[in-house]
Amino acid sequence: MGAGHSHPLHVHGHSAVHRLAPEAKVVAVFAFVFGVALTPREAFWAFALDAVALAVVAAVAKVPARFVLTRATVVAPFLGLALLLPFVADGPRTEVLGVAVAVEGLWGAWAIAARALLGVTASILLAATTEIPDVLKGFERLRVPPVLTQIAAFMLRYLEVVAGELGRMRTAMTARGYDPRWLWQAKPIAAGAGALFIRSYERGERVHAAMLARGWNGTMPELRGAPATTADWTRATLLPLVSLTAALAAALIART
């Protein structure tokens, strides 16, 4: 339990993006996503500019494009739902490849897809350049309630433990002839899930008792590290500055 806990979204490096203070990067990502959300859906150039800004950040951080694209597939279910909008939306219709679709649905699908992809890419770059303890450190410095950061820290730390336990149980079930791909194996799978829940609950109680024995008083020890400097904040504002400026310019152009 004392070993480091790297996560599959992190790319080890020593770039300028990696060295930025975590609180500055967290604020930058939130502000960038806010700017993307405010961008009018008709402003294709603004979304393209946001994508270029993210590509520049990825290049500076030396995060491979394949790494980002592979993990961006997490939004595939949302994109699938977005593709249904042109077929179910009301209003004027047009033809695309010989199929009648709603114009409003096309705009809605485009807006959802563009904003979802830009937002998840920004989040992936944040995770790729910042270790989980550093992200939590950033939240603490941003005055996020300590109880929330503690819950997140324990959840992330023991998620790997529970996942490992689940993998061992799955291996044991397979070795005994159970194939979880078949419907008639639902009973042993349900029994295994119940056993996993009990084991996780008991492990949590043992960990809590061990923490109390070591003087746990309800607060996590303060994480060390230098806070964000003026230079960190200046560099971090470059990304959201692009997004917010593009959103403002697009809104002004739409009104004229």
N, C-alpha and C positions, 0 to 999 in steps of 0.2 A: 504493500500500500504506500510505501514511501517513495516508489519510483516515479519518474516523470510520466505524465499522461499526455502524450501527443495525440492529436486527432487527425483523421484522414483528410480534413479540409486544409490543413496547414502545410505550407511550403517553406522549408527552412531556407533562410537567406539573410543577407546583411545589407540589403538595399536601403535607400533613403526612406522608402515607404515602411520597411520593417522597423526602422529605427525611430519612427515617429511615436510620440507618446500615445498610449491606447485611448485615452479620453478624447484626444484631438481627432483620432480616426473615427471613433464612434460618433461624435458630433458631426463630422464631415459626411459620413454615410447617411445619417438621418436627414441632414439638410439636403443632400443630393437627392434622396428619394422623395423628399417633400417637393423639391423643384420639379422633378419628373412628374409627380402627381398633379401639379398645377399647370403643366404644359398643355395647351390646347391640342386636341387630337388631330387637328388638321395641319399642325406645324411639323411636317415631316423633317424639315431641315433641323429643327430643334432636337428631335429625338436622335437624328444622325449625329449631331454635335455632341450630345450626351454619350453616345456609343463611342465616338472617337476619344472623348475624355477618359472613359473607362479603359479603352485600349492603350492609351498612353500610360495610365497608372499601372496596368498589367505589364507593359513593357519595361517600365522603370523598376518594378518589383521583380521582374524576371519570372512571372507566373506564366507557364505555358498555356497557349490558347486551348489546346486539347484538354488540359486539366479543368479549365473554366467551363468549356462546352459540355464536358462529360457530367459535371456536377450541376449544370444548369438544367439538366433533364428533370430535375425535381419539379419544375413548373409544368411538365407535360400534361398532367390532368387538368390544370387550369386552361392550358391552350386548347385541349380537346373540347372543353365546355365552351370556350370562346368561339370555336369553329362552328358550333351549333347555332349561334346567334343569328347569322344571316338567314337561316332557314326558318326560324321560329319568330323573329321580330315582325312587327306590323309596320305599315307605312309603304311609301313608294318602293317599287321593285325594279331591278335591273337584271340583265343577264350576264353571267360569268361562265364562260365555257359552255354556253348553251343551257345553263341552269338558272332559273329565276330565283333571285335572292333579294332580301330587303336591304336597301341602301343604309338605313340606320343600323341594321345588324352588322353590316360590313364595317362601318365606322366603330361600332362598339367592340367588335372582335379585334380590330387593329389596335385600338387604345389599350385593351386588356393585355394583348400580347406584347406590345412595345413596353408598357410600364412594368409588366411582370418580369420580362427578360432583363430590363435595365436594373430593376430593383434587386433581383436575385444575383445578378452579376456583381453589383456593388457589395452585397453581403458576402459573396464568395471571396472577393478580393480582401475584404476585411478579415475574414477567417483565415485566408491563406497567408496573410502577413502579420497576424497577431495570435499568439497562443491564448488558450482559454483563460489561464490565470491572469494574463495581462488584460483581457477584455473585462473580467470581473474587477480588476484593479481600476480600470477606467471608469466603470460604473460607480464604484465606491467614491472616486474623486469627483464624479458628477453629482454626488449627494443622492444617489438612488437609495431608498430605504434599505438598511442592512439586512433585514429579514429576507428581502427578495434576492439579494446577492448570495446570501447563505444558502437559500433553497436551491438557487441555480448552481452553486458550487457543488453541493452534495449530489444533486441530480446528475450533473455531468461526470462527476468523479465515479459514481457507482453505476452509471449506465453501462460502462464497459464491463463491470463485474457481473451485472445481470445478463448482459449479452453473452459473455463467456459461459455463464452457467447454462443459459438456454442452448448454446451450441453443444455443450457436453451432454445435456439431456437428449438433444436431438440425435447425437451420435449413438448414445446408449439405446434409444428407441429403435434406430435403424439396425443396430447390431442384433436386436431381438426380433427382427422380422417386421417391424412396423414401418409402413411407408406413408408419410404424411400427405402424399399427393392424392390418396384415395379417400373418398367420402366415408367409407365404412371404418376408417381409422380415426374418426372424430372422437370416439370415447377415450382412447388412450391419450390423444392430444389434449383433450380437456382435462384429464387427470394430471398430465404433465404440467399444464398451465397452472392448475391449482397447487401442485407441489412447488412450482417455481415461485408462486406468490407467497406461500408459507415460508420458504427458505429465505426469500428476500426480506420478509417482515422480521424473521428471527435474526437475520444478519444485521438489520437496522438496529434492533434492540441491543445486540452485542456491541455494535460500534458505539451506540449512545452510552452504554454502560462504561466502555473503555474511555470514552471522552470525559465522562464525569470523574472517573478515577484519576484522570490526568489534569483535573482542575478546570474543566470546561465551565464557563460562567454564562454562556448564552451569546457570546460575541466571538467572532473570528479574530485572530491576531492581525494586526495591521500589516498589509503587504508592503514590502519595501520597494523603493524605486523613486527616481526623480520625477516630479510632476512635469506637465507640459510647459515648455518654454514659449516665449513669444515667437521664436523661429518655428517651433512645431505648429502653433496655431496658424501662423502665416502660410506655411506650406499646405496644411490640411484644408484651408479655406479655398484653395485653388479649384478643387473638384466641385464642391457645391456652388462656387461662384459661377462656374460654367452653366450648371443646371438652372440656377435661379435667374441668371441673366437671360438665358435663352427663353425661359418661361415668361419672363416679364416682356421681353421683346416680341415674342409670339403673341402674347395677349394684346399688346399695343397695336401690332399689325392687324390683328383680327378685328379690332374696333374701328380702324380707319377704312 
